[in-house]
């Protein structure tokens, strides 16, 4: 039996149709399953409303699609195609929310990247507290507490406050995912920003430098993870993305 099935057994999570970009059930292998969500056309576009199945962001968070130009979503935890093998509690819908300050910073990143024909692909943003608890339960159930020790999974996450985001790059013209030398949420040494060479390394460095320039702090061990560097008042939240 694959250990990734443990979270579903623990929490009774059902797997949806795998029709968005995601990750393979395991801790080191990831795969892309299909086209990502279409880009949001404008910055802070009031006409962009979440699908009927998605909650409206709670006070203190905003919808990334309405704030960040050209953004595409590939929310791995909203599908079973992530390291746990199950939809994480609190997800169940393809959406991404952030604190307004972080969303503004991400919008600035997107505008700069667009000048070179690049866009942002968001894998995760605000993360309900219950999802973090489920991750920790999975590590205990599968004997993978090393992932907590090694810093891949945190018991306290800036994601829970809407102040962290996991991102990659895409070509704006085609929507093609840019090769970053390793997939999002791959728990291997090769996930460290400078652990690869050639074009993938250049892509990682470009993403990192642009994110830092607009107010984010990188995670050296995860090329995709960035936290908002400025201290802001933002509580830990547990509001789910999907309507219940």
Protein Blocks (a to p, Z undefined) as FASTA:
>chain_A
ZZklmmmmmnopacdddfbccddedjkbccdfbdcddddfbghiaklccdfkbccddehi
acfklmmghiacddfklpmbbfkopacehilpacddddfklmmmmmmmmmmmmmnopacd
dfbdcddfklmmmmmmmmmmnopammmmnopacfbdfklnopaccdddddfklopacdeh
iaehiacfklpmklpghjllmmmmmmmmmmmmnopacdfklmkbccdfbdcdddddfbdf
bdZZ
